């Protein structure tokens, strides 16, 4: 790791020369960290798949899905050539969250092969041109694939910064981005972002494990020194069982098995208590189909005497 030279414009209680802070974290990370397979590659395709899958799923659950996905579509060319319904069906079968993410990942693969001749954009700005790739994901892929990103700021990183630095802890509107980028050694986004995210995931979770995990920032940490381990609320995922997301997934899976289905047949297949005029009846089902149509996943046709649905 290249130490950052002393600076005078670092925010608040970030040390003017942060090299000791940087070294401590990177050495802690290199000494032993969770060995996720996407940390062993700099292939932007494999990293993008891991980032999209991780948006709604715990990392330990992502591993098997990631490996299965890459066994099915090992390269960006293979994914680009795949049938969209098969990709969406995989997403549903592995409970990976909103199906439009599968659609966007598929479209991004087509862009890379058709519009970029297989050459991936190498910076965050270029990566945001890909379908469904927002600023956070673009920065993560640029960092982990090309070592060419800024500081990644996710929930774990915010929690670390909030606890570690009094300026963040005491601010009404914390400037996480400025502090995170001030701490990151120039040109070291790959290892730094992995390290600080690991710190938040292993040592500085909702229940901190400072001593048990050997947190490398204890001597600088505001929370460790004061005993105040409050942190911003961490959003909890809504229950999947019985959710609209679950029934959307069932619809996509069924339509992937049939050319088309009429409204009531589809309704009875996705839930046992479906009644056309009931609480979970035609109006409820048409709302789900409308959402899927807006995502470009389903096509709904209204005839004289029935409504049918099929995958786009």
C-alpha positions as CSV (number, residue, x, y, z in Angstrom):
1,X,0.0,0.0,0.0
2,X,1.2,3.5,-0.8
3,X,0.9,5.8,2.2
4,X,-1.0,9.1,1.7
5,X,1.3,12.1,2.1
6,X,0.6,14.5,4.9
7,X,-2.2,16.9,4.1
8,X,-3.7,20.0,5.7
9,X,-7.2,19.9,4.3
10,X,-8.5,16.7,5.8
11,X,-11.8,17.0,7.6
12,X,-12.2,17.3,11.3
13,X,-10.5,14.6,13.4
14,X,-9.0,12.6,10.5
15,X,-5.3,12.7,11.2
16,X,-3.4,15.2,9.0
17,X,-1.1,12.3,8.2
18,X,-3.5,9.3,8.0
19,X,-0.8,6.8,7.0
20,X,-0.8,5.0,10.4
21,X,-4.6,4.7,10.2
22,X,-4.4,3.4,6.7
23,X,-1.7,0.9,7.4
24,X,-3.4,-0.5,10.5
25,X,-6.6,-1.2,8.5
26,X,-4.9,-2.8,5.5
27,X,-2.6,-4.9,7.6
28,X,-5.6,-6.1,9.6
29,X,-7.5,-7.0,6.4
30,X,-4.5,-8.8,4.8
31,X,-3.9,-10.8,8.0
32,X,-7.2,-12.6,7.6
33,X,-10.6,-11.8,6.0
34,X,-13.7,-13.5,4.8
35,X,-12.6,-15.3,1.6
36,X,-15.5,-14.5,-0.8
37,X,-14.7,-15.8,-4.3
38,X,-15.3,-12.4,-6.0
39,X,-12.4,-11.0,-4.0
40,X,-10.1,-13.4,-5.8
41,X,-10.8,-11.9,-9.3
42,X,-10.5,-8.6,-11.1
43,X,-12.9,-9.7,-13.9
44,X,-15.4,-6.8,-14.2
45,X,-18.2,-9.2,-15.3
46,X,-17.8,-11.5,-12.3
47,X,-17.6,-8.5,-10.0
48,X,-20.7,-6.9,-11.5
49,X,-22.6,-10.1,-11.0
50,X,-21.6,-10.2,-7.3
51,X,-22.5,-6.5,-6.8
52,X,-25.9,-6.9,-8.3
53,X,-26.6,-10.1,-6.4
54,X,-25.5,-8.5,-3.1
55,X,-27.9,-5.6,-3.3
56,X,-30.7,-7.5,-1.5
57,X,-29.1,-10.7,-0.3
58,X,-26.7,-11.5,2.6
59,X,-23.2,-12.2,1.3
60,X,-23.0,-15.7,2.7
61,X,-26.1,-16.6,0.6
62,X,-24.8,-14.9,-2.5
63,X,-21.8,-17.3,-2.8
64,X,-23.7,-20.3,-4.1
65,X,-25.9,-18.3,-6.4
66,X,-22.9,-16.5,-7.8
67,X,-21.1,-19.7,-8.5
68,X,-24.2,-21.3,-10.1
69,X,-24.8,-18.2,-12.2
70,X,-21.2,-18.2,-13.5
71,X,-21.4,-21.9,-14.2
72,X,-24.4,-21.2,-16.4
73,X,-23.1,-18.1,-18.0
74,X,-19.3,-17.9,-17.4
75,X,-18.6,-14.9,-19.5
76,X,-20.2,-11.6,-20.4
77,X,-20.6,-13.0,-24.0
78,X,-22.4,-16.0,-22.7
79,X,-24.8,-13.9,-20.7
80,X,-25.4,-11.5,-23.6
81,X,-26.4,-14.5,-25.8
82,X,-28.7,-16.0,-23.1
83,X,-32.5,-16.0,-23.3
84,X,-33.8,-13.3,-20.9
85,X,-36.5,-15.5,-19.5
86,X,-33.9,-18.0,-18.4
87,X,-31.9,-15.3,-16.6
88,X,-34.9,-14.0,-14.9
89,X,-36.0,-17.5,-14.0
90,X,-32.6,-18.1,-12.4
91,X,-33.0,-15.0,-10.4
92,X,-36.4,-16.0,-9.1
93,X,-35.3,-19.6,-8.3
94,X,-32.4,-18.3,-6.2
95,X,-34.6,-15.7,-4.4
96,X,-32.2,-12.8,-5.4
97,X,-34.7,-10.0,-5.0
98,X,-36.3,-7.8,-7.7
99,X,-36.4,-9.5,-11.1
100,X,-35.7,-6.3,-12.9
101,X,-32.1,-6.5,-11.7
102,X,-31.7,-9.7,-13.7
103,X,-33.1,-8.0,-16.7
104,X,-30.8,-5.0,-16.3
105,X,-27.8,-7.3,-15.8
106,X,-28.7,-9.1,-19.0
107,X,-29.0,-5.8,-20.9
108,X,-25.7,-4.5,-19.5
109,X,-24.0,-7.7,-20.8
110,X,-25.5,-7.0,-24.2
111,X,-24.2,-3.4,-24.1
112,X,-20.7,-4.5,-23.3
113,X,-20.6,-7.0,-26.2
114,X,-22.5,-4.9,-28.8
115,X,-21.7,-1.3,-28.0
116,X,-18.3,-1.6,-26.4
117,X,-16.9,-4.6,-28.4
118,X,-16.3,-6.5,-25.2
119,X,-14.2,-3.8,-23.6
120,X,-15.5,-2.7,-20.3
121,X,-15.6,1.0,-19.3
122,X,-12.8,1.3,-16.6
123,X,-14.0,4.3,-14.5
124,X,-17.2,5.0,-12.6
125,X,-18.5,7.5,-15.0
126,X,-18.3,5.1,-17.9
127,X,-19.7,2.2,-16.0
128,X,-22.9,4.2,-15.2
129,X,-23.7,4.1,-18.9
130,X,-24.5,0.4,-18.5
131,X,-28.1,-0.5,-17.9
132,X,-29.0,-0.6,-14.2
133,X,-25.6,0.4,-13.0
134,X,-25.9,3.3,-10.6
135,X,-23.2,5.4,-9.0
136,X,-22.5,3.0,-6.1
137,X,-22.3,-0.1,-8.2
138,X,-20.2,1.7,-10.9
139,X,-17.7,2.8,-8.2
140,X,-17.5,-0.7,-6.7
141,X,-16.8,-2.3,-10.1
142,X,-14.2,0.4,-11.0
143,X,-12.6,-0.2,-7.6
144,X,-12.5,-3.9,-7.5
145,X,-11.9,-4.7,-11.2
146,X,-9.7,-1.8,-12.2
147,X,-8.4,-0.2,-8.9
148,X,-9.8,3.0,-10.4
149,X,-12.6,4.2,-8.1
150,X,-13.3,6.5,-5.2
151,X,-14.2,5.4,-1.7
152,X,-17.2,3.1,-1.6
153,X,-19.8,4.2,0.9
154,X,-22.3,1.6,2.0
155,X,-24.1,1.0,5.2
156,X,-21.2,-0.7,6.8
157,X,-18.8,2.1,5.9
158,X,-21.2,4.7,7.2
159,X,-21.4,2.9,10.5
160,X,-17.6,2.7,10.8
161,X,-17.1,6.4,10.0
162,X,-19.9,7.4,12.3
163,X,-18.4,5.6,15.3
164,X,-14.7,6.3,14.5
165,X,-14.8,10.0,13.9
166,X,-16.4,12.6,16.3
167,X,-17.0,15.0,13.4
168,X,-19.3,12.5,11.7
169,X,-20.9,11.4,14.9
170,X,-21.8,15.0,16.0
171,X,-22.8,16.3,12.6
172,X,-26.5,17.0,11.7
173,X,-25.8,16.0,8.1
174,X,-22.6,13.9,8.1
175,X,-20.3,14.3,5.1
176,X,-19.4,10.6,4.8
177,X,-18.1,11.0,1.2
178,X,-15.5,13.7,2.1
179,X,-14.2,11.8,5.1
180,X,-14.2,8.4,3.3
181,X,-12.2,9.8,0.3
182,X,-9.8,11.7,2.6
183,X,-9.0,8.4,4.3
184,X,-8.5,6.3,1.2
185,X,-4.9,6.1,-0.1
186,X,-4.7,7.5,-3.6
187,X,-4.7,4.7,-6.2
188,X,-5.6,2.0,-3.7
189,X,-9.3,1.8,-4.0
190,X,-9.4,-2.0,-4.5
191,X,-7.8,-3.0,-1.2
192,X,-9.0,0.0,0.8
193,X,-12.7,-0.5,-0.1
194,X,-12.5,-4.2,0.6
195,X,-10.8,-3.5,3.9
196,X,-13.1,-0.8,5.3
197,X,-16.2,-2.8,4.2
198,X,-14.8,-5.8,6.0
199,X,-14.2,-3.8,9.1
200,X,-17.9,-2.8,9.1
201,X,-19.0,-6.4,8.4
202,X,-16.8,-8.2,10.9
203,X,-15.8,-5.8,13.8
204,X,-18.1,-2.9,13.6
205,X,-21.5,-4.4,13.1
206,X,-24.7,-3.4,14.8
207,X,-23.2,-5.1,17.9
208,X,-19.6,-4.1,17.8
209,X,-16.9,-6.7,18.3
210,X,-13.9,-4.4,18.8
211,X,-11.7,-6.6,20.9
212,X,-12.9,-10.0,19.7
213,X,-12.2,-9.0,16.1
214,X,-9.0,-7.1,16.9
215,X,-10.3,-3.8,15.4
216,X,-7.3,-2.0,14.1
217,X,-8.8,1.5,14.8
218,X,-9.3,1.2,18.5
219,X,-6.7,3.7,19.4
220,X,-8.2,6.3,17.2
221,X,-11.9,5.4,17.5
222,X,-14.3,7.9,19.1
223,X,-16.8,5.2,20.0
224,X,-14.1,2.9,21.6
225,X,-12.7,5.8,23.6
226,X,-16.1,7.1,24.8
227,X,-18.2,3.9,25.0
228,X,-20.8,5.5,22.8
229,X,-21.5,2.9,20.1
230,X,-24.6,4.5,18.7
231,X,-24.9,4.4,14.9
232,X,-27.3,5.3,12.1
233,X,-30.3,3.0,11.9
234,X,-29.7,0.2,9.5
235,X,-32.7,-0.5,7.3
236,X,-34.1,-4.0,7.6
237,X,-35.3,-6.0,4.7
238,X,-39.0,-6.6,4.5
239,X,-40.1,-10.2,4.9
240,X,-40.0,-12.1,1.7
241,X,-42.6,-14.7,2.6
242,X,-46.0,-13.5,1.5
243,X,-44.6,-10.3,0.0
244,X,-45.5,-8.8,-3.4
245,X,-41.9,-9.6,-4.4
246,X,-42.6,-13.3,-3.7
247,X,-45.7,-13.4,-5.9
248,X,-44.0,-11.4,-8.7
249,X,-41.4,-14.1,-8.7
250,X,-44.0,-16.8,-8.9
251,X,-45.6,-15.1,-11.9
252,X,-42.4,-14.8,-13.8
253,X,-41.5,-18.5,-13.1
254,X,-44.9,-19.7,-14.2
255,X,-45.0,-17.6,-17.4
256,X,-41.5,-18.9,-18.1
257,X,-43.0,-22.4,-18.2
258,X,-46.0,-21.5,-20.4
259,X,-46.4,-19.5,-23.5
260,X,-49.2,-17.5,-22.0
261,X,-51.8,-17.8,-19.2
262,X,-55.2,-16.2,-18.6
263,X,-55.7,-14.1,-15.5
264,X,-57.7,-16.5,-13.3
265,X,-55.6,-19.5,-14.2
266,X,-52.5,-17.6,-13.3
267,X,-54.1,-16.4,-10.0
268,X,-55.1,-19.9,-8.9
269,X,-51.6,-21.1,-9.6
270,X,-49.7,-18.5,-7.6
271,X,-51.8,-18.6,-4.4
272,X,-54.3,-21.1,-3.0
273,X,-56.7,-18.4,-1.6
274,X,-57.1,-16.6,-5.0
275,X,-60.7,-15.7,-5.7
276,X,-61.5,-13.5,-8.7
277,X,-63.5,-10.9,-6.7
278,X,-61.7,-11.3,-3.4
279,X,-59.1,-9.3,-1.6
280,X,-56.4,-11.3,-3.5
281,X,-58.3,-11.5,-6.7
282,X,-58.2,-10.0,-10.2
283,X,-57.6,-6.4,-9.1
284,X,-54.6,-7.5,-6.9
285,X,-53.2,-9.7,-9.6
286,X,-53.5,-7.0,-12.3
287,X,-51.5,-4.7,-10.0
288,X,-48.7,-7.2,-9.9
289,X,-48.8,-7.7,-13.6
290,X,-48.8,-3.9,-14.1
291,X,-45.6,-3.7,-12.0
292,X,-44.0,-6.4,-14.1
293,X,-45.1,-4.8,-17.3
294,X,-43.5,-1.5,-16.2
295,X,-40.3,-3.4,-15.6
296,X,-40.4,-4.7,-19.1
297,X,-40.8,-8.3,-17.9
298,X,-44.4,-9.1,-18.8
299,X,-46.8,-8.3,-21.6
300,X,-50.5,-8.2,-20.8
301,X,-53.2,-8.5,-23.5
302,X,-56.9,-7.7,-22.9
303,X,-59.3,-9.5,-25.2
304,X,-63.1,-9.3,-25.4
305,X,-63.7,-12.0,-22.7
306,X,-60.3,-12.6,-21.0
307,X,-56.9,-11.1,-20.0
308,X,-53.8,-13.0,-20.8
309,X,-50.2,-12.5,-19.8
310,X,-46.9,-13.7,-21.2
311,X,-43.2,-12.9,-20.7
312,X,-41.8,-10.1,-22.8
